[in-house]
Amino acid sequence: MPNLKTSAFSRLSSTTLLGAAVILGMLYFGRDILAPLAVAGIASLIILPLVRQLDALGINRAAAAIISVLLVGACLVALAVVLAFQLVSVTSDLPQYREAIQEKVESVRAITERPFARLEAELSAVIPQPVPEVNRSGKKNSHAAAAAAAAANATPTPEADTRMSVRGALRRLFALAWGPIGQAGIVLVLLVFILLEQESLRERLIRLAGLTEMSRTMQALGDAAEGVSRFFFSQFLVNLAFGLIMGAVLAAGGVPHAVLWGTLAGVLRFVPYLGALASGLMISIFIAAIDPGWWLALSFLAFYVCLEVIVANFVEPRIYGHSSGLSPLAVIVSALFWGSLWGPIGLLLSTPLTLCLVVAGRHVAALEPITILLGEAPDMSHAERFYQRALAGESDAIIRDARSHLQKQSFAKYCDQILLPGLALAALDLRHGRIETAQQLALRHI
């Protein structure tokens, strides 16, 4: 009998691993098709409330979808135009700060090279240095120097070779922009068709899951749409306030192009964890480059860190901490996973994609492990938590939990709801022989 169980478990494990490997291979090698489809799907969940509002006003479904896409696209294009003009302005103003940048570079170089220079001097005083080889006439061999001088004299630097024609510049610019523009066009077309075929797609998913699972499928789709929309809307409000505060602080400090840096600080916060770090470093480096001293850059960096800590630990948990449904570790793991598979697009979509999987795991048994591992909190009762801590011998945690419960309710309710049900679980496992000897000792010492 144990052999049969072991073989069945091994077959199940091998089948699960094979299925996971196939899914990972499809996600990686099919990223050129799946990534735009995922972007369009997540964007449709975000825009869907606006489409429904326009539909409720009496506008045709197709017209509501197209108007919603055009409104969102216009906002994104306007933001991109503002950022582009600000970047051009920053590029044109950089020569004004050339002296400050050179001084900062020299100071940083001196600070970083000073310890190595001192170490090299101390080592050279102890270790004898090799004497350069000389020829019989007492002069160094000058073949390498002569060859280098000849090569330098022979290298032509005509102005015609360094100039770039207008046609070549346009060709290179078009080649660089064709990739993002083409991807954006594909996403736009997919988004329009997903919004137009929203009812049909929902019916297809219901037929695919089975008519007997209609209620569960509808609940899963509704939870996913509501969760993603609420999460992105809350995140948009938080990042908008963050960008406005940073722009106002930079403008009050006299930092040029405060609109650009404030917008950049708000937009990059959509990327989990790494976006806030990147924007803070970029703005600090720019301030350090344009300011003759270090006080302004260090002051801004301290303010940025304080504001980020307050927003991440106090504001976000209250506004959309529970709306995401993900634990902080799950956000980091999902960012690493999707970022390694799909690059920057996967990093941006990591949270909504994982959120959809977690929501689906609440209704689909095959995806339930994802919900347990990546969900915000494990679905464990107080009695089960008491029993788990008793098995681990964590008496301090049990006493601390009991004190917190006794502050809200009576001792009789604590015994009826937590203590006695937990002991009943222990008695049941003990009767079936599922508790080891060491765990029995831990239970007796509680």
C-alpha positions as CSV (number, residue, x, y, z in Angstrom):
1,M,0.0,0.0,0.0
2,P,2.7,2.6,0.8
3,N,4.4,1.7,-2.5
4,L,1.1,2.5,-4.4
5,K,0.8,5.8,-2.6
6,T,4.4,6.7,-3.3
7,S,4.0,5.8,-7.0
8,A,0.8,7.8,-7.3
9,F,2.4,10.8,-5.6
10,S,5.5,10.5,-7.9
11,R,3.2,10.3,-11.0
12,L,1.3,13.4,-9.7
13,S,4.5,15.3,-9.1
14,S,6.0,14.5,-12.5
15,T,2.7,15.4,-14.2
16,T,2.5,18.7,-12.3
17,L,6.2,19.5,-13.1
18,L,5.7,18.7,-16.8
19,G,2.6,20.8,-17.0
20,A,4.3,23.7,-15.3
21,A,7.3,23.4,-17.6
22,V,5.1,23.4,-20.7
23,I,3.2,26.5,-19.4
24,L,6.5,28.4,-18.7
25,G,7.8,27.5,-22.1
26,M,4.6,28.8,-23.7
27,L,4.8,32.0,-21.7
28,Y,8.4,32.6,-22.6
29,F,8.5,31.7,-26.3
30,G,5.0,33.1,-27.0
31,R,5.7,36.4,-25.3
32,D,5.5,38.4,-28.5
33,I,1.8,37.3,-28.8
34,L,0.8,36.8,-25.2
35,A,2.3,40.1,-23.9
36,P,0.1,42.4,-26.1
37,L,-2.9,40.2,-25.5
38,A,-2.3,40.5,-21.7
39,V,-1.9,44.3,-21.9
40,A,-5.1,44.6,-23.9
41,G,-6.9,42.3,-21.4
42,I,-5.8,44.2,-18.3
43,A,-6.5,47.6,-20.0
44,S,-10.0,46.3,-20.9
45,L,-10.7,45.6,-17.3
46,I,-9.6,49.1,-16.3
47,I,-11.6,50.8,-19.1
48,L,-14.7,48.7,-18.7
49,P,-16.3,50.8,-15.9
50,L,-16.0,53.9,-18.2
51,V,-17.6,52.0,-21.0
52,R,-20.5,50.9,-18.8
53,Q,-21.0,54.5,-17.6
54,L,-21.2,55.7,-21.2
55,D,-23.5,52.8,-22.1
56,A,-25.8,53.8,-19.2
57,L,-26.1,57.3,-20.7
58,G,-27.7,55.8,-23.8
59,I,-24.6,55.7,-26.0
60,N,-24.2,52.7,-28.3
61,R,-21.9,49.9,-27.0
62,A,-19.5,50.2,-29.9
63,A,-19.5,54.0,-29.7
64,A,-18.9,53.8,-26.0
65,A,-16.0,51.5,-26.4
66,I,-14.4,53.6,-29.1
67,I,-14.9,56.9,-27.1
68,S,-13.4,55.3,-24.0
69,V,-10.3,54.1,-25.8
70,L,-9.9,57.5,-27.5
71,L,-10.2,59.3,-24.2
72,V,-7.7,57.1,-22.5
73,G,-5.4,57.2,-25.5
74,A,-5.6,61.0,-25.7
75,C,-4.6,61.3,-22.0
76,L,-1.6,59.0,-22.5
77,V,-0.5,60.8,-25.7
78,A,-0.8,64.2,-23.9
79,L,1.3,62.8,-21.0
80,A,3.9,61.5,-23.5
81,V,4.0,64.9,-25.3
82,V,4.6,66.8,-22.1
83,L,7.4,64.4,-21.0
84,A,9.0,64.6,-24.5
85,F,9.0,68.4,-24.4
86,Q,10.4,68.4,-20.9
87,L,13.1,65.9,-21.9
88,V,14.1,68.1,-24.9
89,S,14.3,71.1,-22.6
90,V,16.5,69.2,-20.1
91,T,18.8,68.2,-22.9
92,S,19.1,71.7,-24.2
93,D,19.8,73.1,-20.7
94,L,22.5,70.5,-19.8
95,P,25.4,72.6,-21.3
96,Q,24.6,75.3,-18.7
97,Y,25.4,72.9,-15.9
98,R,28.6,71.6,-17.6
99,E,31.0,73.1,-15.0
100,A,28.9,71.9,-12.0
101,I,28.7,68.4,-13.6
102,Q,32.5,68.3,-14.1
103,E,33.2,69.4,-10.6
104,K,30.9,66.8,-9.2
105,V,32.4,64.1,-11.3
106,E,35.9,65.1,-10.2
107,S,34.9,65.2,-6.6
108,V,33.3,61.8,-6.8
109,R,36.3,60.4,-8.6
110,A,38.6,61.8,-6.0
111,I,36.6,60.3,-3.2
112,T,36.4,56.9,-4.8
113,E,40.0,56.7,-6.1
114,R,41.6,58.1,-2.9
115,P,41.5,54.8,-0.9
116,F,42.8,52.8,-3.9
117,A,45.6,55.3,-4.5
118,R,46.7,55.1,-0.9
119,L,46.6,51.3,-0.9
120,E,48.6,51.3,-4.1
121,A,51.2,53.6,-2.6
122,E,51.5,51.4,0.5
123,L,51.9,48.3,-1.6
124,S,54.5,49.9,-3.9
125,A,56.5,50.9,-0.9
126,V,56.7,47.2,0.2
127,I,56.8,45.4,-3.1
128,P,59.7,46.3,-5.5
129,Q,58.6,47.5,-8.9
130,P,60.0,46.0,-12.1
131,V,62.5,48.1,-14.0
132,P,61.5,49.0,-17.6
133,E,63.5,47.2,-20.2
134,V,66.0,49.4,-22.2
135,N,68.0,48.7,-25.3
136,R,71.8,48.9,-25.5
137,S,71.9,52.6,-26.3
138,G,70.1,53.3,-23.0
139,K,66.9,54.4,-24.6
140,K,63.5,52.7,-24.4
141,N,62.2,50.6,-27.3
142,S,60.1,53.1,-29.2
143,H,58.5,50.7,-31.8
144,A,55.1,50.7,-30.0
145,A,55.1,54.5,-29.6
146,A,56.1,55.1,-33.2
147,A,53.3,52.7,-34.4
148,A,50.7,54.5,-32.2
149,A,51.8,57.9,-33.5
150,A,51.7,56.7,-37.1
151,A,48.2,55.3,-36.5
152,A,47.0,58.5,-35.0
153,N,48.4,60.6,-37.8
154,A,47.0,58.2,-40.4
155,T,43.4,58.2,-39.0
156,P,41.4,60.8,-41.0
157,T,38.7,62.8,-39.3
158,P,36.9,64.5,-42.1
159,E,33.7,66.4,-41.2
160,A,31.9,64.5,-44.0
161,D,32.3,61.2,-42.1
162,T,30.9,62.6,-38.8
163,R,27.9,64.2,-40.3
164,M,24.7,62.3,-40.5
165,S,22.3,63.1,-43.3
166,V,18.8,64.0,-42.6
167,R,17.5,60.9,-44.4
168,G,19.8,58.7,-42.2
169,A,18.7,60.4,-39.0
170,L,15.0,60.0,-39.9
171,R,15.6,56.4,-40.8
172,R,17.2,55.6,-37.5
173,L,14.6,57.5,-35.6
174,F,11.8,55.6,-37.4
175,A,13.6,52.3,-36.7
176,L,13.8,53.1,-33.0
177,A,10.2,54.2,-32.7
178,W,8.7,51.5,-35.0
179,G,8.9,48.8,-32.3
180,P,6.9,50.6,-29.6
181,I,4.5,52.2,-32.1
182,G,3.8,48.8,-33.6
183,Q,3.2,47.2,-30.2
184,A,1.0,50.1,-29.2
185,G,-1.0,49.7,-32.4
186,I,-1.5,46.0,-31.8
187,V,-2.6,46.6,-28.2
188,L,-5.0,49.3,-29.4
189,V,-6.6,47.0,-32.0
190,L,-6.9,44.1,-29.5
191,L,-8.3,46.5,-26.8
192,V,-11.1,47.8,-29.1
193,F,-12.1,44.3,-30.2
194,I,-12.1,42.9,-26.6
195,L,-14.3,45.8,-25.5
196,L,-16.7,45.2,-28.5
197,E,-16.8,41.5,-27.9
198,Q,-17.0,41.6,-24.1
199,E,-20.4,39.9,-23.9
200,S,-19.4,37.3,-26.4
201,L,-16.1,36.6,-24.7
202,R,-17.9,36.2,-21.3
203,E,-20.4,33.7,-22.9
204,R,-17.5,31.7,-24.4
205,L,-15.8,31.5,-21.0
206,I,-19.0,30.3,-19.4
207,R,-19.5,27.6,-22.1
208,L,-15.8,26.6,-21.7
209,A,-16.2,26.2,-18.0
210,G,-19.5,24.5,-18.3
211,L,-23.1,25.6,-17.8
212,T,-23.2,23.9,-14.4
213,E,-20.4,26.3,-13.3
214,M,-22.1,29.4,-14.6
215,S,-22.5,31.0,-11.1
216,R,-18.9,30.4,-10.1
217,T,-17.5,31.6,-13.5
218,M,-19.6,34.8,-13.3
219,Q,-18.4,35.4,-9.8
220,A,-14.7,34.8,-10.8
221,L,-15.0,37.2,-13.7
222,G,-16.7,39.9,-11.6
223,D,-14.2,39.6,-8.8
224,A,-11.3,39.9,-11.3
225,A,-12.7,42.9,-13.1
226,E,-13.7,44.7,-9.9
227,G,-10.4,43.9,-8.1
228,V,-8.2,45.1,-11.0
229,S,-10.2,48.2,-11.6
230,R,-10.3,49.2,-8.0
231,F,-6.6,48.5,-7.5
232,F,-5.5,50.6,-10.5
233,F,-7.9,53.4,-9.7
234,S,-6.6,53.6,-6.1
235,Q,-3.0,53.3,-7.3
236,F,-3.6,56.1,-9.8
237,L,-4.9,58.4,-7.0
238,V,-1.9,57.6,-4.7
239,N,0.7,58.0,-7.5
240,L,-1.0,61.3,-8.7
241,A,-0.8,62.7,-5.2
242,F,2.8,61.5,-4.9
243,G,3.8,63.2,-8.2
244,L,2.1,66.4,-7.3
245,I,3.8,66.6,-3.9
246,M,7.2,65.9,-5.4
247,G,6.7,68.4,-8.2
248,A,5.7,71.1,-5.7
249,V,8.7,70.3,-3.4
250,L,11.1,70.5,-6.4
251,A,9.6,73.7,-7.6
252,A,9.8,75.2,-4.2
253,G,13.5,74.2,-4.0
254,G,14.3,75.9,-7.3
255,V,15.0,72.7,-9.2
256,P,14.4,73.2,-12.9
257,H,11.9,71.1,-14.8
258,A,10.0,70.2,-11.7
259,V,7.0,69.2,-13.9
260,L,9.1,66.5,-15.6
261,W,10.5,65.1,-12.4
262,G,7.2,65.1,-10.5
263,T,5.5,63.3,-13.4
264,L,8.4,60.8,-13.6
265,A,8.1,60.2,-9.9
266,G,4.4,59.5,-10.2
267,V,4.5,57.4,-13.3
268,L,7.4,55.1,-12.2
269,R,5.6,54.2,-9.0
270,F,3.4,52.0,-11.1
271,V,6.4,49.6,-11.4
272,P,6.5,47.7,-8.1
273,Y,9.3,48.8,-5.8
274,L,11.9,49.3,-8.5
275,G,10.1,52.3,-10.0
276,A,10.2,54.3,-6.8
277,L,13.9,53.5,-6.4
278,A,14.8,54.4,-10.0
279,S,12.9,57.7,-9.9
280,G,14.5,58.8,-6.6
281,L,18.0,58.0,-7.8
282,M,17.5,59.8,-11.1
283,I,16.2,63.0,-9.6
284,S,18.9,62.9,-6.9
285,I,21.6,62.5,-9.5
286,F,20.2,65.4,-11.6
287,I,20.0,67.7,-8.6
288,A,23.6,66.8,-7.6
289,A,24.7,67.5,-11.1
290,I,23.2,71.0,-11.4
291,D,23.8,72.2,-7.9
292,P,27.3,73.3,-6.8
293,G,27.0,71.8,-3.4
294,W,25.6,68.6,-1.9
295,W,23.1,69.9,0.5
296,L,20.1,70.2,-1.9
297,A,20.6,66.7,-3.3
298,L,20.9,65.1,0.1
299,S,17.9,67.0,1.5
300,F,15.8,65.9,-1.4
301,L,16.9,62.3,-1.1
302,A,16.0,62.4,2.6
303,F,12.6,63.9,1.9
304,Y,12.0,61.4,-0.9
305,V,12.8,58.4,1.4
306,C,10.6,59.7,4.2
307,L,7.7,60.3,1.9
308,E,8.1,56.9,0.2
309,V,8.2,55.2,3.6
310,I,5.0,57.0,4.8
311,V,3.1,56.3,1.6
312,A,4.2,52.7,1.3
313,N,3.6,51.8,5.0
314,F,0.7,54.0,6.0
315,V,-1.1,55.4,3.0
316,E,-1.2,52.5,0.6
317,P,-2.3,49.8,3.1
318,R,-5.2,52.0,4.1
319,I,-6.3,52.9,0.6
320,Y,-5.7,49.8,-1.5
321,G,-3.7,47.4,0.7
322,H,-6.7,45.0,1.0
323,S,-7.9,45.7,-2.6
324,S,-4.9,44.1,-4.1
325,G,-5.4,40.8,-2.3
326,L,-1.6,40.1,-2.5
327,S,1.0,39.8,0.2
328,P,4.1,42.1,-0.1
329,L,6.3,39.1,-0.8
330,A,4.0,38.0,-3.5
331,V,4.3,41.4,-5.2
332,I,8.1,41.1,-5.3
333,V,8.1,37.5,-6.4
334,S,5.5,38.2,-9.2
335,A,7.6,41.2,-10.3
336,L,10.7,39.0,-10.6
337,F,8.8,36.2,-12.3
338,W,6.9,38.3,-15.0
339,G,9.8,40.7,-15.4
340,S,12.2,37.8,-16.3
341,L,9.6,36.3,-18.7
342,W,8.4,39.4,-20.5
343,G,10.8,42.1,-19.6
344,P,9.6,45.7,-18.8
345,I,6.0,44.9,-19.9
346,G,5.9,41.9,-17.6
347,L,7.3,44.0,-14.8
348,L,4.5,46.6,-15.3
349,L,1.8,43.9,-15.5
350,S,3.1,41.7,-12.7
351,T,0.7,42.8,-10.0
352,P,-2.6,42.7,-12.1
353,L,-1.7,39.4,-13.7
354,T,-0.9,37.8,-10.3
355,L,-4.1,39.4,-8.9
356,C,-6.1,37.7,-11.6
357,L,-4.5,34.4,-10.9
358,V,-5.2,34.8,-7.1
359,V,-8.9,35.7,-7.8
360,A,-9.2,32.7,-10.2
361,G,-7.7,30.4,-7.5
362,R,-10.6,31.3,-5.2
363,H,-13.1,29.7,-7.6
364,V,-11.0,27.1,-9.5
365,A,-9.6,24.2,-7.5
366,A,-6.6,23.7,-9.8
367,L,-5.4,27.3,-9.1
368,E,-6.1,27.2,-5.3
369,P,-2.4,26.7,-4.4
370,I,-1.6,30.1,-6.1
371,T,-4.2,31.8,-3.9
372,I,-2.8,30.1,-0.7
373,L,0.8,31.0,-1.5
374,L,0.3,34.5,-3.0
375,G,-2.8,35.7,-1.2
376,E,-2.9,38.5,1.3
377,A,-3.5,36.3,4.3
378,P,-3.9,32.6,4.8
379,D,-7.5,31.3,5.3
380,M,-6.9,29.9,8.8
381,S,-9.3,30.1,11.7
382,H,-8.2,31.2,15.2
383,A,-8.6,27.6,16.5
384,E,-6.4,26.3,13.7
385,R,-3.8,29.0,14.3
386,F,-3.9,28.1,18.1
387,Y,-3.3,24.4,17.2
388,Q,-0.5,25.2,14.7
389,R,1.3,27.3,17.3
390,A,0.8,24.7,20.0
391,L,2.4,22.1,17.7
392,A,5.4,24.4,17.1
393,G,5.7,25.1,20.8
394,E,5.2,28.8,20.5
395,S,3.7,29.5,23.9
396,D,4.6,33.2,23.9
397,A,2.7,33.7,20.7
398,I,-0.3,31.8,22.2
399,I,-0.3,34.0,25.3
400,R,0.1,37.2,23.3
401,D,-2.8,36.2,21.0
402,A,-4.9,35.2,24.1
403,R,-4.3,38.6,25.7
404,S,-5.4,40.5,22.6
405,H,-8.6,38.4,22.4
406,L,-9.4,38.8,26.1
407,Q,-9.2,42.6,25.6
408,K,-12.2,42.4,23.2
409,Q,-14.2,39.4,24.6
410,S,-14.7,37.3,27.7
411,F,-12.7,34.3,28.7
412,A,-15.7,32.0,28.2
413,K,-15.9,33.1,24.5
414,Y,-12.2,32.6,24.1
415,C,-12.5,29.0,25.4
416,D,-15.6,28.3,23.3
417,Q,-14.2,29.8,20.0
418,I,-10.5,29.2,20.2
419,L,-9.2,27.0,23.1
420,L,-11.6,24.1,23.0
421,P,-11.9,23.8,19.2
422,G,-8.0,23.9,19.0
423,L,-7.8,21.1,21.6
424,A,-10.4,19.2,19.7
425,L,-8.2,19.3,16.6
426,A,-5.3,18.1,18.6
427,A,-7.3,15.2,20.1
428,L,-8.5,14.2,16.6
429,D,-5.0,14.1,15.2
430,L,-3.7,12.3,18.2
431,R,-6.4,9.7,17.9
432,H,-5.5,9.0,14.2
433,G,-1.7,9.0,15.0
434,R,-0.9,12.1,13.0
435,I,1.2,13.8,15.8
436,E,4.8,12.9,16.2
437,T,6.4,12.3,19.6
438,A,8.3,15.6,19.6
439,Q,5.0,17.4,18.8
440,Q,3.3,15.6,21.7
441,L,5.9,16.8,24.1
442,A,5.5,20.4,22.8
443,L,1.8,20.1,23.3
444,R,2.2,18.9,26.9
445,H,4.5,21.8,27.7
446,I,2.1,24.5,26.5
